């Protein structure tokens, strides 16, 4: 991700690791935006996870007329009515971790859309992911796959669109400092295991990018770095999205079945690498397909028709947990 940030000449080894870690997170954000992929950021408190998530709408492509109409229609029948100044602005929904499953999915005697439908064509950001009730998180599994949610009540049934982009953030342990260079973690192994076990395997399997966000050292704040503007990043993302629509009439995260086989061709060395990764990481069929979709997005950002070994290797690194 050399294009994300130029590293100062007088940077120590530890600072260099921190800078590259921040670059890694920014690179993941760009890939997520280009292909519409879900993303989980893991890191200590204060590393900028929430800030990165809040910047995502600014680098996403503009809403189409159809997307804007769908979003406005959902808000018009919800409890939070549509505001005219929100026209053609991608929704960014951030429910608190105390939210119930009905708040996320929707409900009531006269079913109203919930947060996942209000985030349709936009972003659903779940901060402190393990703090959500596990039953609440499990309701995300179906809409992440299908892009819609069906609410059934005794009186009636309602079907709402829910094609949102999930972005989540969490600490690695209850105190938040597991693996931090400061050695501040005070958690016991059983506490760490219980904390991480709040997230089920099937849910994690549906998240495309797993990103470690390291803590930056204090020295970095005193050094000048040349940052890329959001306009330049957004230009690359729009170009990648245009390639996807021209090639397959959908974004990469929506590729399924024959379309996935047809438009995600791997070079020979990449196919061998994928088989090795499948065995070593014990990937499910879903996990395998999601790696291929992310690799397709990376190839699109590099304007490559074929998925090459470096593209696939980068996608696999984002899949390691």
NORJOSUL-V952775 format. One line per field, one symbol per residue. phi: phi as a letter, one per 30 degrees, with the letter a starting at -180 (. if undefined). A space follows every 10 residues. Layout:
# NORJOSUL-V952775
phi: ???
This chain:
# NORJOSUL-V952775
phi: .dddacdedc bddddddddd dddedddddd ddddciddbb cblddicjdd dddddeedcd ddddeddddd ddddddccdc ddcddceicd dbcbdddddd dddddjljdc ecdcddddde ibccccdhed dddddddddd dddddciabc ccbddabbcb dacccdbbba ddaedjcdid edhcdcdded ddddddddcd eeddddcdcc cdcddddddd dccdbccddd dddddddddd dddddddbia dddcdbhddd ddcbdcdedd dddddddddd chdddddddd dddddddddd dchcdcdced ddddddddcd b
